[in-house]
Amino acid sequence: MPTVSPRRAETRRRLLDAAGTAFAEEGFGRSSVEQVCERAGFTRGAFYSNFTSLDELFLALWEQRSAAMLDAIRTALTDPSGPAPASVEDAVDRVLAAIPVDDAWYRITAEFTAHALRNPALKRVVAAREEAILHTILPIVEDALAATGRRVTDRTALGHALVAIHDGTTVQILLEPGNETVRQARRRLFVTVIDNYSAATDRR
């Protein structure tokens, strides 16, 4: 990877921060390069020296957010300074606490997903990135389950089921943010799916 100067890294950081705010407040489809630049305090030249388009800017923002999410999950499940998960329920509780539902980020990603669905090339990029994230998360989940005495029996099905539950229940929580029943149902779904796609390990 080429070396990025501190100044360039700071420019990119400010553009990403500005983009996150603009996309959340204005909507991805209604945001412009000019709006992002104005929030970041830069000219269009600074933007185009770092990104070719708002699509590329969003993908960089997504990569940043995904890396933070993966770090949070990894720390929650495999932090050597603390105890390993004692049960599936414990592991689920740790992950849900580490990656709380984010209203602004959901609005951004929902709009960008709709945008990508209209663009075959971009849709393939998004699908590939989703798959890469899933392949990174699954080994972490498998290690955490091993600590609880379980092994994954269908890796692919478990991964897709976890994504489906996360996406579907996120909408429910955002629509009813104060409904504890919805949050508990989300937790039970995660536990049930993990139980169904894993089996007890014979430790004898």
N, C-alpha and C positions, 0 to 999 in steps of 0.2 A: 504494500500500500504506500502511495506517495506521502511524504511528510506534509502535514498541514500546519501552517504558521499559526502562532497564537492569535494574531489579528484576524486571520481568515476564520479560525475556529470561533472566535467571539462574534464575528459577523454572522456566521451560520446559526449560532445559538440564538442571537437576537431575532433573526428572521424566522426561525422555528417557533420561538416564543410568540412572536407577533402573529404568525400564521395560526397557531392554536387559538389565540384570542379572537382573531378575525373570523375564522371558520365557525367557531362556537357561537359568536354573536350575530354574524351576518348570514351564515350558511355557506357551505363550500361553493355552491353554484352561484351565489351572489357576491362572492368575494373576488377582488381583482388584485393583480400584482401591485398596483398603485396603493391600494388600501393596506396591504401587508407592509410595503416599504414605508408608508407614512407612520404606521404604528412602530416600526422598528427604528425609524429615524435614518433611513437610507434612501438612496436614489435607485431608479430602475437598473442602473449600471451595476450597482452592488448586488442586486438580486440576480441578474443574468450572468454574473461572474461566478455564481454559486449554484444556480439552478436553471434548468432550461424551461420550466413551466410550473404551474401550480400543481399539476399532477406529481411531478418529481418532488416538489416541496412537501406535498402530503405524504408521499412514500417515505421520505426521510424522517418526517415527524412520526409516522407510524413505526418506523424502525427504532427510533429513540424510545417511544412508549413501550414497544414490545420488549426491548432490552431491559427496561426498568421493571416491567411485569415479570419477566423471567428471573431476574435477580431477586425480586420479592418472593416469588414462589420457591426458588432454590433456598433462600435464607430461611423461609418458614418451615421447610421440610427437612433440610439437611444441614442446618447450622451446627458445626461441630462444638460450639460453645454451649449448646443446650441439649436437652434430651431428645431422642428420636420420637416420632409419633407413636403413641401407645395403642392406637386403634384407628380404624378407618374414619370413625367419627372425629377423632382428634385431628387427623390429617386434613379432613375437609374443613373443619373449623379454622385451622391455621391458614389454609389457602384463602378462604373467604374473607378472613380478617386482613390478609396481606394485599388483596386486590379488590378493594371496595368498589361498588358500582359508581361509575362516574357519568353523571348526566351530560356534561358538556362533551366529553369524548365520545359517548354513544351517539349523540346528535351528529357529530362530525363524521364518524365512521359510517353511520347509516346513509348519510347523503353521498359520501364518496362511493360506497358500495353501489348505490343506485346509478351513479355516474359511470362506474366501471362496467356495469351490466350493459350499458349502451355502446361500449367500446371493446370489441373482441380482444384486441391486443392487451389492453389494460386489464381486462378481466383475467387473462391468463397470468399476468404478473401478480395480481392480487391472490389468485388461487395458489400459485407457487409459494408465495410468501406465507400464506396461511398454513400450507403443508409443512413448510420449514419450521415454523413456530411449533406446530404440533409435534414434529419429530424431536424438537429440543425439549419440550415439556415431558413427553412420555417417559424417557429414561429417569427423570427426576421423580415422577409419580411411581414408577416401578420400584425404585430404590426405597421410597418412603413406605410402599406397601410391604416390601420385603421385611422392613423393620417391624411391621405389625404382624408378621407371620402369614402374609398372603402373596400370591404370585398372579400376574396377569395371564388370563387364558386366551384372550382375543385382543391383541394390541390395537389393531386397526379399528375394530368396532368400539372399543373403549374410548379411543381418541375422538372419533366422530361423535359419539354420544355425549362426551363431556363438553365439546364445543356447542352442540345443539342445546344442551341444558343451560349452559352459560348464556348463550344468546337469547334463548326464549325467556328465561326467568329474569334476565336483566330488564327486559321490556316491562314485565309485570311489576317489578320493584319500582321502576321509574314512574309508572302510572299510579302506583299506590305506595308511596314512600314510607308512610307511617303504619303500614299493615304488617304486623309481626307474623301473622299467619302465612303470608306470602313468603317471607324470608325463611320461615321454618320449613315450608314446603320445598323451597329451593334446596335447602340443606339435605332434606330427606331424599330428594331426587338424586343428588350427587352420591350420597351414601348407597342408595339402592342400586344405582348403575354400576358403581365400583364393585359392590358385592356380587352382582350378576356376572361381571366380566373378570372376576378373579376367583381364586380358590385358596383354601388353607394350605399352607406349606407343611409337609411332614418334617418335623424338626428332630425326629428320633435318630 
